[in-house]
Amino acid sequence: MEYKNMKEFWSFYLSEHSHPFNRRLHFIGSLLGLLSIGLAIYFRNPWFLLGGLVSGYAFAWIGHFLVEKNRPATFKYPLKSFAGDWIMFYYTITGQIEKELEKYSIGK
C-alpha cells in the first residue's frame, strides 16, 4: 500500500509495533542513536555516528524479527519509518504511547 502522508502511515506503523518489548527495543536503539550524536559532537569524532546508526537499527530489527516476527517497515518505507521511530520515541518519552495505541485499537 502507498501512504500519502505520515498521518495515514502512522496507524500502520503502530500496528507493526504492537508488542511492548519491541517498542522498548526501538526506544533503546533511538536513545543510543541520540547518545552517539552527542558523543560525536563532544569528541568531534564522526565514527560515533556509525555506532549510533548500527545500534539504532540493530535494536529495532531484533524487535521485528525476534519479537514481533514481522519485516521492518524500513525496507519498504525508509523515510516514513525513520520519522515513525522518532514519533514513537516522542510518544513513549512523554507517556502518551498507550493513548496512541488505544486511539487506533492496537492491542498490547
Phi, psi and omega per residue, in radians:
M1 nan 2.567 3.107
E2 -1.846 2.198 -3.138
Y3 -1.741 2.226 -3.072
K4 -1.337 -0.496 -3.090
N5 -2.651 3.053 -3.101
M6 -1.163 -0.593 -3.134
K7 -1.062 -0.757 3.092
E8 -1.164 -0.679 -3.079
F9 -1.261 -0.546 -2.994
W10 -0.991 -0.774 -3.123
S11 -1.144 -0.677 3.059
F12 -1.092 -0.819 -3.124
Y13 -0.999 -0.828 3.130
L14 -1.075 -0.694 -3.131
S15 -1.117 -0.494 3.103
E16 -1.396 -0.071 -3.125
H17 -2.252 0.743 -3.052
S18 -1.327 -0.429 -3.112
H19 -1.438 2.227 -3.106
P20 -1.014 -0.614 -3.127
F21 -1.204 -0.620 3.061
N22 -1.091 -0.772 3.116
R23 -1.098 -0.648 3.099
R24 -1.128 -0.740 3.113
L25 -1.092 -0.717 3.076
H26 -1.073 -0.743 -3.132
F27 -1.078 -0.793 3.125
I28 -1.072 -0.802 3.132
G29 -1.063 -0.748 3.115
S30 -1.153 -0.715 3.120
L31 -1.101 -0.734 3.083
L32 -1.124 -0.621 3.065
G33 -1.074 -0.787 3.103
L34 -1.121 -0.739 3.103
L35 -1.056 -0.712 3.129
S36 -1.116 -0.667 3.075
I37 -1.095 -0.775 3.099
G38 -1.062 -0.748 3.123
L39 -1.157 -0.680 3.115
A40 -1.084 -0.699 3.123
I41 -1.230 -0.834 -3.086
Y42 -1.072 -0.810 -3.099
F43 -1.601 -0.033 -3.097
R44 0.890 0.837 -3.094
N45 -2.312 1.856 -3.084
P46 -1.187 -0.207 3.120
W47 -1.109 -0.444 3.088
F48 -1.102 -0.516 3.128
L49 -1.113 -0.664 3.090
L50 -1.099 -0.739 3.098
G51 -1.076 -0.694 3.114
G52 -1.144 -0.731 3.133
L53 -1.119 -0.821 -3.136
V54 -1.115 -0.814 -3.101
S55 -1.174 -0.681 3.129
G56 -1.038 -0.869 -3.138
Y57 -1.253 -0.621 -3.132
A58 -1.058 -0.851 3.142
F59 -1.100 -0.744 -3.128
A60 -1.125 -0.797 -3.082
W61 -1.228 -0.576 3.022
I62 -1.066 -0.752 3.113
G63 -1.051 -0.669 -3.133
H64 -1.344 -0.885 -3.040
F65 -1.262 -0.662 -3.055
L66 -1.734 -0.530 -3.079
V67 -1.730 -1.037 -3.057
E68 -1.365 -0.453 -3.107
K69 0.998 0.824 3.052
N70 -2.405 3.025 -3.112
R71 -1.587 2.267 -3.130
P72 -0.991 2.397 3.132
A73 -1.096 -0.333 3.135
T74 -0.967 -0.586 -3.085
F75 -1.174 -0.592 -3.106
K76 -1.805 -0.562 -3.086
Y77 -2.262 1.193 -3.003
P78 -1.048 -0.784 -3.099
L79 -1.285 -0.762 3.122
K80 -1.147 -0.652 3.122
S81 -1.148 -0.734 3.099
F82 -1.057 -0.789 3.101
A83 -1.116 -0.712 3.115
G84 -1.053 -0.658 3.088
D85 -1.013 -0.749 -3.089
W86 -1.343 -0.535 3.045
I87 -1.174 -0.769 3.107
M88 -1.117 -0.671 3.083
F89 -1.034 -0.814 3.131
Y90 -1.056 -0.851 -3.128
Y91 -1.125 -0.567 3.120
T92 -1.225 -0.847 -3.064
I93 -1.207 -0.426 3.114
T94 -1.655 0.025 3.092
G95 1.319 0.371 -3.086
Q96 -1.868 0.053 -3.039
I97 -1.138 -0.671 3.136
E98 -1.106 -0.672 3.103
K99 -1.084 -0.721 3.108
E100 -1.138 -0.733 3.129
L101 -1.104 -0.743 3.108
E102 -1.122 -0.707 -3.133
K103 -0.974 -0.623 -3.122
Y104 -1.834 0.230 3.120
S105 0.942 0.835 3.122
I106 -1.834 2.097 -3.075
G107 -1.277 2.916 -3.127
K108 -1.501 nan nan
